[in-house]
Amino acid sequence: MKKVIALLLTVVMIISSLVACGKDSGSSNGGNTSNTGSNSSSSGNNTGGGSSSEEEKINLTMWCIATESDSNRHAYEAAIADLKAAHPEINFTWEATQNQEYKTKIKAAVAANEMPDIFFTWSCAFLGDFVEAGRVYCVDDVYKQYASELPEVMMGNVKYDGKYYGVPLTLNIVAMFTNLDLLKEVGYDQAPTTYEELIKCCDALVAKGIIPFGCSGKETWCVTEYLESIIEKTAGASVLNDIFAGKATWKNDDVAKGVEIFQEMIKKGYFDPEGMALSNDEVKANFIAGKYAFYMNGTWNCADFYNAGIADKIQVAEFPVIDSSKSKMGELIGGPSDTLAVAASSKNAAKAAEITFELARSICKYGYLDGNGLPAWTPNYDTSSINPLTQTVADIVAKSSQMVLFGDTAMSADKANIYLDYVSQIYASAIDGKQFVEGLAKDIK
């Protein structure tokens, strides 16, 4: 337990060196106008206990991405159960939507000002667009009550114009999950630590009839987990950070080189050709079943792999450096991103803000204990049961020197949509590296 706490303290120190993504929005909390976003399903449709009558109950709705197959489902269910037990005066309903569909859904709700009281969001520019539109409630006053448990450094990505508009949950990075049983078939007892070794390993796997990587083409964010890691380890974290922040042009030879390396891996048969038509859940299931040697995705997957009983043959690793003159180990894709926020249009925005902090704290706790990422909130409970895969993630993050937040989160919605469209073309080999950087430099100003 002492080791875990020490690692978390180191994580906080590293995160404190990150530049906050909050942009000047010029927005206030938007006022507490009526909430028309009542589209709640029965997935959490209990009314709570206690002696409060239905007339006295405060109705609150929440949208999130914790679907039945999501790693964080249990964390949400447990946190909501605690909330209902502690607050019989609240009639709480919630609805979960799959990741990719949710992004479209919440953006449409924000545009129409038909939002739930509480909603899941990604921090940085994703949330920043909503803040700029005046759709998000400022939580400064409530945060003061929780500042001792939620370090200010963790709030950097939800800060806009000096005000806070979200409550962070967990910290995750992209990891290269490795099936050691499959690697042993081609003479490796651990994940390759250099790019040259990785290529030799993948060539050996292909020759043996084993697919090195699985990646969902139906969900473009999954492709970015690979592409961004490769670009970062080719061009360097600072370069990619500046590009996502709009401080540098996409027209960069090293970025083009990273794209070409990714496409060369596809051409050499390193990726499952069926992946273009598969969802991320299907790809992950294939990895768990032993179809792929590697699976690059967020470290929230540690819980699923542990619960599937394969933790003893899985190694959590970092993608190796490609150009050591520009990148180094310890430069990671990820950071504190998962967030809950309150709609400015909520009839009970002030109460919703209080409930949001309670929910976020509990979701963070249960999610961390389940192994779904590192906590944004300071643990004040026994962490000795944390699974070994998540502890390895803590080790990796503790040694990190720099992080680049996921591209579709770091950029504004319009820019992210353009970026994702180009990424999908890359995976389909419809364009090459030069066309990728030149097209993005032209289309993203």
Contacts in CASP RR format, 6 or more apart in sequence:
PFRMAT RR
TARGET T0000
AUTHOR 0000-0000-0000
METHOD contacts of the structure
MODEL  1
MKKVIALLLTVVMIISSLVACGKDSGSSNGGNTSNTGSNSSSSGNNTGGG
SSSEEEKINLTMWCIATESDSNRHAYEAAIADLKAAHPEINFTWEATQNQ
EYKTKIKAAVAANEMPDIFFTWSCAFLGDFVEAGRVYCVDDVYKQYASEL
PEVMMGNVKYDGKYYGVPLTLNIVAMFTNLDLLKEVGYDQAPTTYEELIK
CCDALVAKGIIPFGCSGKETWCVTEYLESIIEKTAGASVLNDIFAGKATW
KNDDVAKGVEIFQEMIKKGYFDPEGMALSNDEVKANFIAGKYAFYMNGTW
NCADFYNAGIADKIQVAEFPVIDSSKSKMGELIGGPSDTLAVAASSKNAA
KAAEITFELARSICKYGYLDGNGLPAWTPNYDTSSINPLTQTVADIVAKS
SQMVLFGDTAMSADKANIYLDYVSQIYASAIDGKQFVEGLAKDIK
1 382 0 8 1.000
1 383 0 8 1.000
1 384 0 8 1.000
3 391 0 8 1.000
4 379 0 8 1.000
4 383 0 8 1.000
4 384 0 8 1.000
4 386 0 8 1.000
4 391 0 8 1.000
4 394 0 8 1.000
5 379 0 8 1.000
5 383 0 8 1.000
7 391 0 8 1.000
7 394 0 8 1.000
7 395 0 8 1.000
7 397 0 8 1.000
7 398 0 8 1.000
8 374 0 8 1.000
8 375 0 8 1.000
8 378 0 8 1.000
8 379 0 8 1.000
8 394 0 8 1.000
10 397 0 8 1.000
10 398 0 8 1.000
11 171 0 8 1.000
11 374 0 8 1.000
11 394 0 8 1.000
11 397 0 8 1.000
11 398 0 8 1.000
12 151 0 8 1.000
12 153 0 8 1.000
12 154 0 8 1.000
14 397 0 8 1.000
14 398 0 8 1.000
14 400 0 8 1.000
14 401 0 8 1.000
14 403 0 8 1.000
15 153 0 8 1.000
15 154 0 8 1.000
15 171 0 8 1.000
15 335 0 8 1.000
15 336 0 8 1.000
15 403 0 8 1.000
16 153 0 8 1.000
17 402 0 8 1.000
18 335 0 8 1.000
18 402 0 8 1.000
18 403 0 8 1.000
19 241 0 8 1.000
19 245 0 8 1.000
20 156 0 8 1.000
20 157 0 8 1.000
20 159 0 8 1.000
21 123 0 8 1.000
21 124 0 8 1.000
21 125 0 8 1.000
21 156 0 8 1.000
21 157 0 8 1.000
21 245 0 8 1.000
21 405 0 8 1.000
21 410 0 8 1.000
22 124 0 8 1.000
22 125 0 8 1.000
22 128 0 8 1.000
22 156 0 8 1.000
22 157 0 8 1.000
22 158 0 8 1.000
22 159 0 8 1.000
22 160 0 8 1.000
23 125 0 8 1.000
23 128 0 8 1.000
23 132 0 8 1.000
23 160 0 8 1.000
24 160 0 8 1.000
24 161 0 8 1.000
25 128 0 8 1.000
25 131 0 8 1.000
25 132 0 8 1.000
25 134 0 8 1.000
25 160 0 8 1.000
25 161 0 8 1.000
26 132 0 8 1.000
26 160 0 8 1.000
26 161 0 8 1.000
27 131 0 8 1.000
27 132 0 8 1.000
27 133 0 8 1.000
27 134 0 8 1.000
27 136 0 8 1.000
27 160 0 8 1.000
27 161 0 8 1.000
28 134 0 8 1.000
28 138 0 8 1.000
29 134 0 8 1.000
29 136 0 8 1.000
29 137 0 8 1.000
29 138 0 8 1.000
29 165 0 8 1.000
29 344 0 8 1.000
29 349 0 8 1.000
30 134 0 8 1.000
30 135 0 8 1.000
30 136 0 8 1.000
30 137 0 8 1.000
30 344 0 8 1.000
31 137 0 8 1.000
31 344 0 8 1.000
31 345 0 8 1.000
31 349 0 8 1.000
32 137 0 8 1.000
32 344 0 8 1.000
32 345 0 8 1.000
32 346 0 8 1.000
32 347 0 8 1.000
32 349 0 8 1.000
32 350 0 8 1.000
33 113 0 8 1.000
33 344 0 8 1.000
33 345 0 8 1.000
34 345 0 8 1.000
34 347 0 8 1.000
35 61 0 8 1.000
35 115 0 8 1.000
35 116 0 8 1.000
35 117 0 8 1.000
35 343 0 8 1.000
35 345 0 8 1.000
35 346 0 8 1.000
35 347 0 8 1.000
36 113 0 8 1.000
36 114 0 8 1.000
36 345 0 8 1.000
37 61 0 8 1.000
37 109 0 8 1.000
37 114 0 8 1.000
37 115 0 8 1.000
37 116 0 8 1.000
37 345 0 8 1.000
38 61 0 8 1.000
38 116 0 8 1.000
39 61 0 8 1.000
39 95 0 8 1.000
39 114 0 8 1.000
39 116 0 8 1.000
40 61 0 8 1.000
40 62 0 8 1.000
40 93 0 8 1.000
40 94 0 8 1.000
40 95 0 8 1.000
40 116 0 8 1.000
41 93 0 8 1.000
41 94 0 8 1.000
41 95 0 8 1.000
42 93 0 8 1.000
43 94 0 8 1.000
43 95 0 8 1.000
43 96 0 8 1.000
44 80 0 8 1.000
44 92 0 8 1.000
44 93 0 8 1.000
44 94 0 8 1.000
45 93 0 8 1.000
46 84 0 8 1.000
46 92 0 8 1.000
47 54 0 8 1.000
47 57 0 8 1.000
47 91 0 8 1.000
48 84 0 8 1.000
48 85 0 8 1.000
48 88 0 8 1.000
48 90 0 8 1.000
48 91 0 8 1.000
48 92 0 8 1.000
49 84 0 8 1.000
49 85 0 8 1.000
49 88 0 8 1.000
50 88 0 8 1.000
51 88 0 8 1.000
52 88 0 8 1.000
52 89 0 8 1.000
54 91 0 8 1.000
56 89 0 8 1.000
57 89 0 8 1.000
57 90 0 8 1.000
57 91 0 8 1.000
58 89 0 8 1.000
58 90 0 8 1.000
58 91 0 8 1.000
58 348 0 8 1.000
58 351 0 8 1.000
59 91 0 8 1.000
59 93 0 8 1.000
59 348 0 8 1.000
60 90 0 8 1.000
60 91 0 8 1.000
60 92 0 8 1.000
60 93 0 8 1.000
60 117 0 8 1.000
60 118 0 8 1.000
60 346 0 8 1.000
60 348 0 8 1.000
60 351 0 8 1.000
60 352 0 8 1.000
60 355 0 8 1.000
61 92 0 8 1.000
61 93 0 8 1.000
61 94 0 8 1.000
61 95 0 8 1.000
61 116 0 8 1.000
61 117 0 8 1.000
61 118 0 8 1.000
62 92 0 8 1.000
62 93 0 8 1.000
62 94 0 8 1.000
62 95 0 8 1.000
62 116 0 8 1.000
62 117 0 8 1.000
62 118 0 8 1.000
62 119 0 8 1.000
62 120 0 8 1.000
62 340 0 8 1.000
62 359 0 8 1.000
63 94 0 8 1.000
63 95 0 8 1.000
63 96 0 8 1.000
63 97 0 8 1.000
63 102 0 8 1.000
63 105 0 8 1.000
63 106 0 8 1.000
63 109 0 8 1.000
63 116 0 8 1.000
63 118 0 8 1.000
63 119 0 8 1.000
63 120 0 8 1.000
64 76 0 8 1.000
64 94 0 8 1.000
64 95 0 8 1.000
64 96 0 8 1.000
64 97 0 8 1.000
64 102 0 8 1.000
64 119 0 8 1.000
64 120 0 8 1.000
64 340 0 8 1.000
65 72 0 8 1.000
65 96 0 8 1.000
65 97 0 8 1.000
65 98 0 8 1.000
65 99 0 8 1.000
65 102 0 8 1.000
65 120 0 8 1.000
66 72 0 8 1.000
66 73 0 8 1.000
66 75 0 8 1.000
66 76 0 8 1.000
66 77 0 8 1.000
66 96 0 8 1.000
66 120 0 8 1.000
67 73 0 8 1.000
67 96 0 8 1.000
67 97 0 8 1.000
67 98 0 8 1.000
68 96 0 8 1.000
69 281 0 8 1.000
70 96 0 8 1.000
71 300 0 8 1.000
71 301 0 8 1.000
71 303 0 8 1.000
71 304 0 8 1.000
71 370 0 8 1.000
71 372 0 8 1.000
72 300 0 8 1.000
72 363 0 8 1.000
72 367 0 8 1.000
72 370 0 8 1.000
72 372 0 8 1.000
73 96 0 8 1.000
74 366 0 8 1.000
74 367 0 8 1.000
74 370 0 8 1.000
75 362 0 8 1.000
75 363 0 8 1.000
75 365 0 8 1.000
75 366 0 8 1.000
75 367 0 8 1.000
75 370 0 8 1.000
75 372 0 8 1.000
76 94 0 8 1.000
76 96 0 8 1.000
76 363 0 8 1.000
78 362 0 8 1.000
78 366 0 8 1.000
79 359 0 8 1.000
79 362 0 8 1.000
79 363 0 8 1.000
79 365 0 8 1.000
79 366 0 8 1.000
80 92 0 8 1.000
80 94 0 8 1.000
80 359 0 8 1.000
82 362 0 8 1.000
83 90 0 8 1.000
83 92 0 8 1.000
83 355 0 8 1.000
83 358 0 8 1.000
83 359 0 8 1.000
83 362 0 8 1.000
84 90 0 8 1.000
84 92 0 8 1.000
86 358 0 8 1.000
87 355 0 8 1.000
90 351 0 8 1.000
90 355 0 8 1.000
92 355 0 8 1.000
95 116 0 8 1.000
97 105 0 8 1.000
99 219 0 8 1.000
99 221 0 8 1.000
99 280 0 8 1.000
100 218 0 8 1.000
100 219 0 8 1.000
100 220 0 8 1.000
100 221 0 8 1.000
102 120 0 8 1.000
106 115 0 8 1.000
106 119 0 8 1.000
106 120 0 8 1.000
106 121 0 8 1.000
107 413 0 8 1.000
109 115 0 8 1.000
109 116 0 8 1.000
109 119 0 8 1.000
110 129 0 8 1.000
110 130 0 8 1.000
110 133 0 8 1.000
110 135 0 8 1.000
111 133 0 8 1.000
113 135 0 8 1.000
113 345 0 8 1.000
115 135 0 8 1.000
115 343 0 8 1.000
115 345 0 8 1.000
115 346 0 8 1.000
116 343 0 8 1.000
117 342 0 8 1.000
117 343 0 8 1.000
117 346 0 8 1.000
117 347 0 8 1.000
117 348 0 8 1.000
117 349 0 8 1.000
117 352 0 8 1.000
118 340 0 8 1.000
118 341 0 8 1.000
118 342 0 8 1.000
118 343 0 8 1.000
118 346 0 8 1.000
118 352 0 8 1.000
118 355 0 8 1.000
118 356 0 8 1.000
118 359 0 8 1.000
119 340 0 8 1.000
119 341 0 8 1.000
119 342 0 8 1.000
119 343 0 8 1.000
120 338 0 8 1.000
120 339 0 8 1.000
120 340 0 8 1.000
121 127 0 8 1.000
121 130 0 8 1.000
121 166 0 8 1.000
121 339 0 8 1.000
121 340 0 8 1.000
121 341 0 8 1.000
122 337 0 8 1.000
122 338 0 8 1.000
122 339 0 8 1.000
122 406 0 8 1.000
122 408 0 8 1.000
122 409 0 8 1.000
123 156 0 8 1.000
123 157 0 8 1.000
123 158 0 8 1.000
123 166 0 8 1.000
123 168 0 8 1.000
123 336 0 8 1.000
123 337 0 8 1.000
123 338 0 8 1.000
123 339 0 8 1.000
123 405 0 8 1.000
123 409 0 8 1.000
124 157 0 8 1.000
124 337 0 8 1.000
124 405 0 8 1.000
124 409 0 8 1.000
124 410 0 8 1.000
125 409 0 8 1.000
125 410 0 8 1.000
125 411 0 8 1.000
125 412 0 8 1.000
125 413 0 8 1.000
125 415 0 8 1.000
125 416 0 8 1.000
126 408 0 8 1.000
126 409 0 8 1.000
126 413 0 8 1.000
126 416 0 8 1.000
127 136 0 8 1.000
127 158 0 8 1.000
127 165 0 8 1.000
127 166 0 8 1.000
127 339 0 8 1.000
127 341 0 8 1.000
128 136 0 8 1.000
128 160 0 8 1.000
128 165 0 8 1.000
128 412 0 8 1.000
129 412 0 8 1.000
129 413 0 8 1.000
130 136 0 8 1.000
130 341 0 8 1.000
131 160 0 8 1.000
131 165 0 8 1.000
132 160 0 8 1.000
134 344 0 8 1.000
135 343 0 8 1.000
135 344 0 8 1.000
135 345 0 8 1.000
136 165 0 8 1.000
136 166 0 8 1.000
136 341 0 8 1.000
136 342 0 8 1.000
136 343 0 8 1.000
136 344 0 8 1.000
137 165 0 8 1.000
137 341 0 8 1.000
137 342 0 8 1.000
137 343 0 8 1.000
137 344 0 8 1.000
137 346 0 8 1.000
137 349 0 8 1.000
137 352 0 8 1.000
137 353 0 8 1.000
138 163 0 8 1.000
138 164 0 8 1.000
138 165 0 8 1.000
139 164 0 8 1.000
139 165 0 8 1.000
139 166 0 8 1.000
139 167 0 8 1.000
139 341 0 8 1.000
139 342 0 8 1.000
139 353 0 8 1.000
139 356 0 8 1.000
139 357 0 8 1.000
140 163 0 8 1.000
140 164 0 8 1.000
141 353 0 8 1.000
142 350 0 8 1.000
142 353 0 8 1.000
142 354 0 8 1.000
142 356 0 8 1.000
142 357 0 8 1.000
143 150 0 8 1.000
143 155 0 8 1.000
143 164 0 8 1.000
143 167 0 8 1.000
143 357 0 8 1.000
145 357 0 8 1.000
146 357 0 8 1.000
146 361 0 8 1.000
149 361 0 8 1.000
149 377 0 8 1.000
149 378 0 8 1.000
149 380 0 8 1.000
150 167 0 8 1.000
150 168 0 8 1.000
150 357 0 8 1.000
150 361 0 8 1.000
150 376 0 8 1.000
150 377 0 8 1.000
150 378 0 8 1.000
151 376 0 8 1.000
151 378 0 8 1.000
154 168 0 8 1.000
154 171 0 8 1.000
154 336 0 8 1.000
154 376 0 8 1.000
154 377 0 8 1.000
155 164 0 8 1.000
155 166 0 8 1.000
155 168 0 8 1.000
156 336 0 8 1.000
157 168 0 8 1.000
157 335 0 8 1.000
157 336 0 8 1.000
157 337 0 8 1.000
157 339 0 8 1.000
157 405 0 8 1.000
158 164 0 8 1.000
158 165 0 8 1.000
158 166 0 8 1.000
158 167 0 8 1.000
158 168 0 8 1.000
158 339 0 8 1.000
158 341 0 8 1.000
159 165 0 8 1.000
165 341 0 8 1.000
166 339 0 8 1.000
166 340 0 8 1.000
166 341 0 8 1.000
166 342 0 8 1.000
166 356 0 8 1.000
167 339 0 8 1.000
167 340 0 8 1.000
167 341 0 8 1.000
167 356 0 8 1.000
167 357 0 8 1.000
167 360 0 8 1.000
168 336 0 8 1.000
168 337 0 8 1.000
168 338 0 8 1.000
168 339 0 8 1.000
168 360 0 8 1.000
168 376 0 8 1.000
169 338 0 8 1.000
169 339 0 8 1.000
169 340 0 8 1.000
169 360 0 8 1.000
169 363 0 8 1.000
169 364 0 8 1.000
169 376 0 8 1.000
170 300 0 8 1.000
170 336 0 8 1.000
170 338 0 8 1.000
170 364 0 8 1.000
170 367 0 8 1.000
170 368 0 8 1.000
170 372 0 8 1.000
170 373 0 8 1.000
170 374 0 8 1.000
170 375 0 8 1.000
170 376 0 8 1.000
171 334 0 8 1.000
171 335 0 8 1.000
171 336 0 8 1.000
171 337 0 8 1.000
171 373 0 8 1.000
171 374 0 8 1.000
171 375 0 8 1.000
171 376 0 8 1.000
171 397 0 8 1.000
172 298 0 8 1.000
172 299 0 8 1.000
172 300 0 8 1.000
172 334 0 8 1.000
172 335 0 8 1.000
172 337 0 8 1.000
172 338 0 8 1.000
172 372 0 8 1.000
172 373 0 8 1.000
172 374 0 8 1.000
173 298 0 8 1.000
173 299 0 8 1.000
173 332 0 8 1.000
173 333 0 8 1.000
173 334 0 8 1.000
173 335 0 8 1.000
173 393 0 8 1.000
173 396 0 8 1.000
173 397 0 8 1.000
173 400 0 8 1.000
173 403 0 8 1.000
174 225 0 8 1.000
174 228 0 8 1.000
174 229 0 8 1.000
174 296 0 8 1.000
174 297 0 8 1.000
174 298 0 8 1.000
174 299 0 8 1.000
174 319 0 8 1.000
174 332 0 8 1.000
174 333 0 8 1.000
174 334 0 8 1.000
174 406 0 8 1.000
175 296 0 8 1.000
175 297 0 8 1.000
175 298 0 8 1.000
175 299 0 8 1.000
175 316 0 8 1.000
175 317 0 8 1.000
175 318 0 8 1.000
175 393 0 8 1.000
175 396 0 8 1.000
176 191 0 8 1.000
176 229 0 8 1.000
176 294 0 8 1.000
176 295 0 8 1.000
176 296 0 8 1.000
176 316 0 8 1.000
176 317 0 8 1.000
176 318 0 8 1.000
176 319 0 8 1.000
177 287 0 8 1.000
177 294 0 8 1.000
177 295 0 8 1.000
177 296 0 8 1.000
177 297 0 8 1.000
177 301 0 8 1.000
177 305 0 8 1.000
177 314 0 8 1.000
177 315 0 8 1.000
177 316 0 8 1.000
177 317 0 8 1.000
178 190 0 8 1.000
178 191 0 8 1.000
178 293 0 8 1.000
178 294 0 8 1.000
178 314 0 8 1.000
178 315 0 8 1.000
178 316 0 8 1.000
178 317 0 8 1.000
179 287 0 8 1.000
179 290 0 8 1.000
179 292 0 8 1.000
179 293 0 8 1.000
179 294 0 8 1.000
179 310 0 8 1.000
179 313 0 8 1.000
179 314 0 8 1.000
180 188 0 8 1.000
180 189 0 8 1.000
180 190 0 8 1.000
180 191 0 8 1.000
180 313 0 8 1.000
180 314 0 8 1.000
180 315 0 8 1.000
181 290 0 8 1.000
181 313 0 8 1.000
182 205 0 8 1.000
182 210 0 8 1.000
182 290 0 8 1.000
182 292 0 8 1.000
182 293 0 8 1.000
183 189 0 8 1.000
183 190 0 8 1.000
183 191 0 8 1.000
183 201 0 8 1.000
183 205 0 8 1.000
183 293 0 8 1.000
185 208 0 8 1.000
185 210 0 8 1.000
186 201 0 8 1.000
186 204 0 8 1.000
186 205 0 8 1.000
186 207 0 8 1.000
186 208 0 8 1.000
186 210 0 8 1.000
187 204 0 8 1.000
188 201 0 8 1.000
190 315 0 8 1.000
191 294 0 8 1.000
191 315 0 8 1.000
191 317 0 8 1.000
192 198 0 8 1.000
192 200 0 8 1.000
192 201 0 8 1.000
192 320 0 8 1.000
193 317 0 8 1.000
193 320 0 8 1.000
194 320 0 8 1.000
194 321 0 8 1.000
195 233 0 8 1.000
195 320 0 8 1.000
195 321 0 8 1.000
195 322 0 8 1.000
197 320 0 8 1.000
198 320 0 8 1.000
201 212 0 8 1.000
201 293 0 8 1.000
202 212 0 8 1.000
202 213 0 8 1.000
202 265 0 8 1.000
202 268 0 8 1.000
202 270 0 8 1.000
202 293 0 8 1.000
203 268 0 8 1.000
205 211 0 8 1.000
205 212 0 8 1.000
205 293 0 8 1.000
206 212 0 8 1.000
206 268 0 8 1.000
206 269 0 8 1.000
206 270 0 8 1.000
210 293 0 8 1.000
211 269 0 8 1.000
211 270 0 8 1.000
211 271 0 8 1.000
211 272 0 8 1.000
211 291 0 8 1.000
211 292 0 8 1.000
211 293 0 8 1.000
212 269 0 8 1.000
212 270 0 8 1.000
212 271 0 8 1.000
212 292 0 8 1.000
212 293 0 8 1.000
212 294 0 8 1.000
213 226 0 8 1.000
213 265 0 8 1.000
213 270 0 8 1.000
213 271 0 8 1.000
213 272 0 8 1.000
213 292 0 8 1.000
213 293 0 8 1.000
213 294 0 8 1.000
213 295 0 8 1.000
213 296 0 8 1.000
214 271 0 8 1.000
214 272 0 8 1.000
214 275 0 8 1.000
214 283 0 8 1.000
214 286 0 8 1.000
214 287 0 8 1.000
214 291 0 8 1.000
214 292 0 8 1.000
214 294 0 8 1.000
214 295 0 8 1.000
215 222 0 8 1.000
215 223 0 8 1.000
215 225 0 8 1.000
215 226 0 8 1.000
215 271 0 8 1.000
215 272 0 8 1.000
215 275 0 8 1.000
215 283 0 8 1.000
215 296 0 8 1.000
215 427 0 8 1.000
216 222 0 8 1.000
216 223 0 8 1.000
216 275 0 8 1.000
216 278 0 8 1.000
216 279 0 8 1.000
216 280 0 8 1.000
216 282 0 8 1.000
216 283 0 8 1.000
217 223 0 8 1.000
217 275 0 8 1.000
217 276 0 8 1.000
217 277 0 8 1.000
217 278 0 8 1.000
217 424 0 8 1.000
217 427 0 8 1.000
218 276 0 8 1.000
218 277 0 8 1.000
218 278 0 8 1.000
218 279 0 8 1.000
218 280 0 8 1.000
219 279 0 8 1.000
219 280 0 8 1.000
220 420 0 8 1.000
220 423 0 8 1.000
220 424 0 8 1.000
220 427 0 8 1.000
221 406 0 8 1.000
221 408 0 8 1.000
221 420 0 8 1.000
222 280 0 8 1.000
222 283 0 8 1.000
222 297 0 8 1.000
223 423 0 8 1.000
223 424 0 8 1.000
223 426 0 8 1.000
223 427 0 8 1.000
224 406 0 8 1.000
224 407 0 8 1.000
224 408 0 8 1.000
224 420 0 8 1.000
224 423 0 8 1.000
225 296 0 8 1.000
225 297 0 8 1.000
225 298 0 8 1.000
225 333 0 8 1.000
226 262 0 8 1.000
226 296 0 8 1.000
227 258 0 8 1.000
227 259 0 8 1.000
227 262 0 8 1.000
227 423 0 8 1.000
227 426 0 8 1.000
227 427 0 8 1.000
228 240 0 8 1.000
228 333 0 8 1.000
228 404 0 8 1.000
228 406 0 8 1.000
228 407 0 8 1.000
229 296 0 8 1.000
229 319 0 8 1.000
229 333 0 8 1.000
230 258 0 8 1.000
230 261 0 8 1.000
230 262 0 8 1.000
230 319 0 8 1.000
230 322 0 8 1.000
231 240 0 8 1.000
231 254 0 8 1.000
231 255 0 8 1.000
231 258 0 8 1.000
231 259 0 8 1.000
232 240 0 8 1.000
232 327 0 8 1.000
232 331 0 8 1.000
232 332 0 8 1.000
232 333 0 8 1.000
232 404 0 8 1.000
233 319 0 8 1.000
233 320 0 8 1.000
233 321 0 8 1.000
233 322 0 8 1.000
233 323 0 8 1.000
233 327 0 8 1.000
233 331 0 8 1.000
234 254 0 8 1.000
234 255 0 8 1.000
234 257 0 8 1.000
234 258 0 8 1.000
234 261 0 8 1.000
234 322 0 8 1.000
234 323 0 8 1.000
234 326 0 8 1.000
234 327 0 8 1.000
235 252 0 8 1.000
235 254 0 8 1.000
235 255 0 8 1.000
235 257 0 8 1.000
235 258 0 8 1.000
235 323 0 8 1.000
235 326 0 8 1.000
235 327 0 8 1.000
236 254 0 8 1.000
236 323 0 8 1.000
236 326 0 8 1.000
236 327 0 8 1.000
236 331 0 8 1.000
237 327 0 8 1.000
237 331 0 8 1.000
237 332 0 8 1.000
237 401 0 8 1.000
237 402 0 8 1.000
237 403 0 8 1.000
237 404 0 8 1.000
238 402 0 8 1.000
239 248 0 8 1.000
239 252 0 8 1.000
239 254 0 8 1.000
239 255 0 8 1.000
239 326 0 8 1.000
240 255 0 8 1.000
240 404 0 8 1.000
241 402 0 8 1.000
241 404 0 8 1.000
241 410 0 8 1.000
242 248 0 8 1.000
243 249 0 8 1.000
243 250 0 8 1.000
243 252 0 8 1.000
243 255 0 8 1.000
244 404 0 8 1.000
244 405 0 8 1.000
244 407 0 8 1.000
244 410 0 8 1.000
244 411 0 8 1.000
245 410 0 8 1.000
249 441 0 8 1.000
250 436 0 8 1.000
250 437 0 8 1.000
250 439 0 8 1.000
250 440 0 8 1.000
250 441 0 8 1.000
250 444 0 8 1.000
251 437 0 8 1.000
251 438 0 8 1.000
251 441 0 8 1.000
252 437 0 8 1.000
253 437 0 8 1.000
254 323 0 8 1.000
254 326 0 8 1.000
255 433 0 8 1.000
255 436 0 8 1.000
255 437 0 8 1.000
256 433 0 8 1.000
256 434 0 8 1.000
256 436 0 8 1.000
256 437 0 8 1.000
257 433 0 8 1.000
258 322 0 8 1.000
258 433 0 8 1.000
259 426 0 8 1.000
259 432 0 8 1.000
259 433 0 8 1.000
259 436 0 8 1.000
259 437 0 8 1.000
260 432 0 8 1.000
260 433 0 8 1.000
261 322 0 8 1.000
262 426 0 8 1.000
263 426 0 8 1.000
263 429 0 8 1.000
263 432 0 8 1.000
263 433 0 8 1.000
265 271 0 8 1.000
266 427 0 8 1.000
266 429 0 8 1.000
267 429 0 8 1.000
272 278 0 8 1.000
272 283 0 8 1.000
272 286 0 8 1.000
272 291 0 8 1.000
272 292 0 8 1.000
275 283 0 8 1.000
276 427 0 8 1.000
276 428 0 8 1.000
278 286 0 8 1.000
280 297 0 8 1.000
283 292 0 8 1.000
283 295 0 8 1.000
284 295 0 8 1.000
284 297 0 8 1.000
284 301 0 8 1.000
284 304 0 8 1.000
286 292 0 8 1.000
287 295 0 8 1.000
288 304 0 8 1.000
288 305 0 8 1.000
288 308 0 8 1.000
288 310 0 8 1.000
295 301 0 8 1.000
296 319 0 8 1.000
299 316 0 8 1.000
299 373 0 8 1.000
299 374 0 8 1.000
299 390 0 8 1.000
299 393 0 8 1.000
300 371 0 8 1.000
300 372 0 8 1.000
300 373 0 8 1.000
302 316 0 8 1.000
302 371 0 8 1.000
302 372 0 8 1.000
302 373 0 8 1.000
302 387 0 8 1.000
302 389 0 8 1.000
302 390 0 8 1.000
302 393 0 8 1.000
303 367 0 8 1.000
303 370 0 8 1.000
303 371 0 8 1.000
303 372 0 8 1.000
303 387 0 8 1.000
303 390 0 8 1.000
305 311 0 8 1.000
305 314 0 8 1.000
305 389 0 8 1.000
306 371 0 8 1.000
306 387 0 8 1.000
306 388 0 8 1.000
306 389 0 8 1.000
306 390 0 8 1.000
311 387 0 8 1.000
311 388 0 8 1.000
311 389 0 8 1.000
314 389 0 8 1.000
315 392 0 8 1.000
316 389 0 8 1.000
316 392 0 8 1.000
316 393 0 8 1.000
316 396 0 8 1.000
318 329 0 8 1.000
318 330 0 8 1.000
318 332 0 8 1.000
318 396 0 8 1.000
320 329 0 8 1.000
321 327 0 8 1.000
321 328 0 8 1.000
321 329 0 8 1.000
328 401 0 8 1.000
329 399 0 8 1.000
330 396 0 8 1.000
330 399 0 8 1.000
330 400 0 8 1.000
330 401 0 8 1.000
330 402 0 8 1.000
331 400 0 8 1.000
331 401 0 8 1.000
331 402 0 8 1.000
331 403 0 8 1.000
331 404 0 8 1.000
332 396 0 8 1.000
332 397 0 8 1.000
332 400 0 8 1.000
332 402 0 8 1.000
332 403 0 8 1.000
332 404 0 8 1.000
333 403 0 8 1.000
333 404 0 8 1.000
333 405 0 8 1.000
333 406 0 8 1.000
334 403 0 8 1.000
334 404 0 8 1.000
334 405 0 8 1.000
334 406 0 8 1.000
335 403 0 8 1.000
335 405 0 8 1.000
336 376 0 8 1.000
337 405 0 8 1.000
337 406 0 8 1.000
337 409 0 8 1.000
340 356 0 8 1.000
340 359 0 8 1.000
340 360 0 8 1.000
340 363 0 8 1.000
341 356 0 8 1.000
342 349 0 8 1.000
342 352 0 8 1.000
342 353 0 8 1.000
342 356 0 8 1.000
343 349 0 8 1.000
343 352 0 8 1.000
346 352 0 8 1.000
360 377 0 8 1.000
361 377 0 8 1.000
364 375 0 8 1.000
364 376 0 8 1.000
364 377 0 8 1.000
365 375 0 8 1.000
365 377 0 8 1.000
365 379 0 8 1.000
365 381 0 8 1.000
367 373 0 8 1.000
368 374 0 8 1.000
368 375 0 8 1.000
368 379 0 8 1.000
368 383 0 8 1.000
368 386 0 8 1.000
368 390 0 8 1.000
369 381 0 8 1.000
369 383 0 8 1.000
369 385 0 8 1.000
369 386 0 8 1.000
371 386 0 8 1.000
371 387 0 8 1.000
371 389 0 8 1.000
371 390 0 8 1.000
373 390 0 8 1.000
373 393 0 8 1.000
374 390 0 8 1.000
374 393 0 8 1.000
374 394 0 8 1.000
374 397 0 8 1.000
404 410 0 8 1.000
407 416 0 8 1.000
407 419 0 8 1.000
408 416 0 8 1.000
408 419 0 8 1.000
408 420 0 8 1.000
409 416 0 8 1.000
411 419 0 8 1.000
411 444 0 8 1.000
415 444 0 8 1.000
418 440 0 8 1.000
418 443 0 8 1.000
418 444 0 8 1.000
419 440 0 8 1.000
419 444 0 8 1.000
422 431 0 8 1.000
422 436 0 8 1.000
422 439 0 8 1.000
422 440 0 8 1.000
422 443 0 8 1.000
425 431 0 8 1.000
425 436 0 8 1.000
426 433 0 8 1.000
426 436 0 8 1.000
END
